[in-house]
Amino acid sequence: MSSATEVFEILMREHAEMLLAFLRSSVRDPHAVDDLFQETMVIAWRRIDDFDHTRSFGKWIRGIAGKLVLAHFRKAGKNPLPCDAVTLEWLESRFERVEKLKGDTLSVKLDLLKDCIAALSDDNRQTIEARYLELNSLEQLVTRFGITLQTAKKRLYRAKIQLEACLAKKLLAWEETA
């Protein structure tokens, strides 16, 4: 096996989970996600010589995936999610922030995040889970919990602030023990 192949395999192993999360954030169809993941890997392999090693591999690979997502929706002629170049750019900025957090892998970060979600108050935890795990809209949260739209937004905002603080604290503690 050549050195380039080994490097590519290592980089893909390190970034595969994050790439899948990025694709799942943009496309709901799991079969399309699988296809886009495979296509991204093939294109990345073919274009590995274009990769600037002074930059983030994760950002580069998600850039390839983002272009494929846009092409996927153009080709399908439908777009069930508000997914356009601006949305993908916003998603990329969020994934880039997560990637920069300390912690060896996305799995470590997700485990710590799950701990932080479990530590939220029942109302905030249920709202976060309903919105982001079950993909309920804000209007669905209002109906489901019998709250106002403003209350739903406040719960989500407060929960996000608490999660950010908890995650930062847990990552710092994890780094000290690692």
C-alpha positions as CSV (number, residue, x, y, z in Angstrom):
1,M,0.0,0.0,0.0
2,S,1.4,3.4,-1.0
3,S,2.0,6.2,1.5
4,A,-0.6,8.4,-0.2
5,T,-3.2,5.6,0.2
6,E,-2.3,5.1,3.9
7,V,-2.5,8.9,4.6
8,F,-5.9,9.1,2.8
9,E,-7.3,6.1,4.8
10,I,-6.1,7.6,8.1
11,L,-7.6,11.0,7.3
12,M,-10.9,9.4,6.1
13,R,-11.1,7.3,9.3
14,E,-10.6,10.4,11.4
15,H,-13.3,12.4,9.5
16,A,-15.8,9.8,8.4
17,E,-18.2,10.3,11.3
18,M,-18.1,14.1,11.0
19,L,-18.7,13.8,7.2
20,L,-21.7,11.5,7.8
21,A,-23.1,13.9,10.4
22,F,-22.7,16.8,7.9
23,L,-24.5,14.8,5.2
24,R,-27.3,13.7,7.5
25,S,-27.8,17.3,8.5
26,S,-28.4,18.2,4.9
27,V,-30.2,15.2,3.4
28,R,-32.9,13.2,5.1
29,D,-32.9,10.2,2.8
30,P,-30.4,7.6,4.3
31,H,-29.8,6.0,0.9
32,A,-28.9,9.3,-0.6
33,V,-26.6,10.0,2.4
34,D,-24.8,6.7,1.8
35,D,-24.5,7.5,-1.9
36,L,-23.2,11.0,-1.3
37,F,-20.7,9.7,1.3
38,Q,-19.3,7.2,-1.2
39,E,-19.2,9.7,-4.0
40,T,-17.4,12.2,-1.7
41,M,-14.8,9.6,-0.9
42,V,-14.2,8.8,-4.5
43,I,-13.9,12.4,-5.5
44,A,-11.6,13.2,-2.5
45,W,-9.4,10.2,-3.4
46,R,-9.1,11.4,-7.0
47,R,-8.4,15.0,-6.0
48,I,-6.2,14.2,-3.0
49,D,-3.3,15.9,-4.8
50,D,-5.3,19.2,-4.8
51,F,-5.6,19.1,-1.0
52,D,-3.6,21.9,0.7
53,H,-2.0,20.1,3.7
54,T,-1.8,23.4,5.6
55,R,-5.6,23.5,5.8
56,S,-8.2,21.4,7.5
57,F,-8.9,18.1,5.8
58,G,-12.4,18.0,7.4
59,K,-13.3,21.3,5.9
60,W,-12.0,20.3,2.5
61,I,-13.9,17.0,2.5
62,R,-17.1,18.7,3.7
63,G,-16.7,21.3,0.9
64,I,-16.7,18.4,-1.6
65,A,-19.8,16.9,0.1
66,G,-21.6,20.3,0.1
67,K,-21.2,20.6,-3.6
68,L,-22.5,17.1,-4.1
69,V,-25.5,17.8,-1.8
70,L,-26.5,20.9,-3.9
71,A,-26.1,18.9,-7.1
72,H,-28.2,16.1,-5.6
73,F,-31.1,18.5,-4.9
74,R,-30.8,20.2,-8.3
75,K,-30.9,16.8,-10.0
76,A,-33.8,15.5,-7.9
77,G,-35.8,18.7,-8.7
78,K,-37.0,18.9,-5.1
79,N,-35.6,20.2,-1.9
80,P,-37.5,19.0,1.2
81,L,-35.1,20.9,3.5
82,P,-34.1,24.5,3.3
83,C,-30.7,23.4,1.9
84,D,-28.9,25.9,-0.3
85,A,-25.3,27.2,-0.4
86,V,-26.0,29.6,2.5
87,T,-27.3,26.8,4.7
88,L,-24.4,24.5,3.8
89,E,-22.0,27.3,4.6
90,W,-23.7,27.8,8.0
91,L,-23.6,24.1,8.7
92,E,-19.9,24.0,7.7
93,S,-19.2,26.8,10.2
94,R,-20.9,24.7,13.0
95,F,-19.0,21.6,12.0
96,E,-15.7,23.5,11.9
97,R,-16.4,24.7,15.5
98,V,-17.0,21.2,16.6
99,E,-13.9,19.9,14.8
100,K,-11.8,22.5,16.6
101,L,-12.9,21.4,20.0
102,K,-10.4,19.3,21.9
103,G,-11.1,15.6,22.0
104,D,-9.8,12.8,19.8
105,T,-12.9,11.8,17.9
106,L,-16.4,12.8,17.2
107,S,-17.5,9.8,19.3
108,V,-15.8,11.2,22.4
109,K,-17.4,14.6,21.8
110,L,-20.8,13.0,21.2
111,D,-20.6,11.0,24.4
112,L,-19.7,14.1,26.4
113,L,-22.6,16.0,24.7
114,K,-25.0,13.1,25.7
115,D,-23.9,13.5,29.3
116,C,-24.5,17.3,29.1
117,I,-28.0,16.7,27.6
118,A,-28.8,14.3,30.4
119,A,-27.9,17.0,32.9
120,L,-30.4,19.5,31.6
121,S,-33.7,20.1,33.3
122,D,-36.5,17.9,32.1
123,D,-38.2,20.7,30.2
124,N,-35.0,21.8,28.4
125,R,-33.9,18.2,27.7
126,Q,-37.2,17.1,26.3
127,T,-37.4,20.3,24.1
128,I,-33.8,19.7,22.8
129,E,-34.5,16.0,22.1
130,A,-37.8,16.8,20.4
131,R,-36.3,19.5,18.2
132,Y,-32.9,18.0,17.3
133,L,-33.2,14.2,17.7
134,E,-36.8,13.8,16.6
135,L,-36.6,16.8,14.1
136,N,-39.8,18.5,15.3
137,S,-40.5,22.0,14.0
138,L,-41.0,24.9,16.5
139,E,-44.7,24.7,15.7
140,Q,-44.7,21.0,16.6
141,L,-43.0,21.8,19.9
142,V,-45.7,24.3,20.7
143,T,-48.4,21.8,20.1
144,R,-46.6,18.9,21.8
145,F,-45.7,20.7,25.0
146,G,-48.6,23.1,25.1
147,I,-46.3,26.1,25.3
148,T,-46.0,29.4,23.3
149,L,-43.6,29.8,20.5
150,Q,-41.7,32.3,22.6
151,T,-41.3,29.7,25.4
152,A,-40.1,27.1,22.9
153,K,-37.5,29.5,21.6
154,K,-36.4,30.4,25.1
155,R,-36.0,26.8,26.2
156,L,-33.9,26.0,23.1
157,Y,-31.8,29.1,23.6
158,R,-31.2,28.4,27.3
159,A,-30.5,24.7,26.7
160,K,-27.9,25.5,24.0
161,I,-26.1,28.0,26.3
162,Q,-26.1,25.3,29.1
163,L,-24.9,22.6,26.6
164,E,-22.1,24.8,25.3
165,A,-20.9,25.6,28.9
166,C,-21.2,22.0,30.0
167,L,-19.4,20.6,26.9
168,A,-16.5,23.1,27.3
169,K,-16.1,22.1,30.9
170,K,-16.3,18.4,30.1
171,L,-13.8,18.7,27.2
172,L,-11.4,20.5,29.4
173,A,-11.7,17.8,32.1
174,W,-11.4,15.1,29.5
175,E,-8.2,16.8,28.1
176,E,-6.7,16.9,31.6
177,T,-7.2,13.2,32.1
178,A,-6.2,12.1,28.5
